[in-house]
Amino acid sequence: MDLTALRSHNDRAVLRLVRSGALSRASLAAETGLTPQAISKIVARLMSAGLLEETGAVRDGGRGKPRMSLRLAPGGAYAYGAYVDRDELRVVRLDLTGEVVSASVVPLPPMFTPADVLDALAPLVEAGDEVLGLGIGIAGPLEHRGGVVSPNGLPGWSSVPLKALAEKRLGLPVAVDKDTNAGVLAEAWRRPLQDAALVFVGTGLGVGLLLGGEVYRGARSGAGEFGHTTIQLDGPLCVCGRRGCVEAVHAASTGVEAARVLAAAVTNLVQLLDLDQIVLSGRKVLESPDLYLRAMPDVDVSVTSYGPDLVPVGAGLLVLGELF
């Protein structure tokens, strides 16, 4: 099945509308402004590709012939998502609706190399006609389009062409982005977000930014290095080489004090960007969610519902989202 031929503007528009709720061909024509004949052709093509399916007859309120309702066919396409953390690799397989159909976690050795990551990925990712590709989330800094990464805290990972290396090894299209960008993308997949930040507190600390409903990466893919902003001039040494970064001060604190450090930094972020929603995630938050929630500023704050699979799910959506 050649899914690349299905990625026209109209195809994506139809898939996007159907993802928002089961619709009839008539309602799709009304929403898109396309003729009923054009919609019928698009729907037939998407059904032939296995991406759409009919769910049964529904009435739109009139007395005429019932119309067939449409929905995404979950098994029509799949995407893999991976999260390269500083001590483990998480991989998920997503169906067309973005739901996780399988998940794996494998440890990574201390001081792991790019080759170690590729060796761990290879047995967990299976190529196939219905597989769109693999998305990888990893700590920054990195160059988003080229997939060249130089993650803080990973010695020997300077200017690594991770996208090219993974595509050659796995034989699949690969997209690479910051772990935090992948995380905020996953949150926006489930609910409408406009001006929001995903604050990720795991083995590192960073944010994914959603401004005006779009992931904001910055001019050089450098936006969101929140953990490496200075909060204490004479603070502890950070993995980035500077002192007093939010990540280092938070790591040197425990319990309520750690939550207060993060809350102070988040308050600055909210005031700087006028954000209206904050989502917390990462293993530190998931260990004590109430502790962190109580410390946060007076803004709409929640803890992710994805649990530890947030980043790999978002990474998979980097690929899956191209269909929409």
PyMOL commands that set and color helices and strands:
alter all, ss='L'
color gray80, all
select helices_A, chain A and resi 3-6+9-19+25-32+36-48+74-76+114-124+162-170+179-190+226-228+246-251+255-273+283-287+289-295+307-323
alter helices_A, ss='H'
color red, helices_A
select strands_A, chain A and resi 52-58+67-72+78-84+88-94+100-107+131-138+142-143+148-149+160-161+174-178+196-201+205-211+214-216+277-281+300-303
alter strands_A, ss='S'
color yellow, strands_A
deselect
rebuild
show_as cartoon
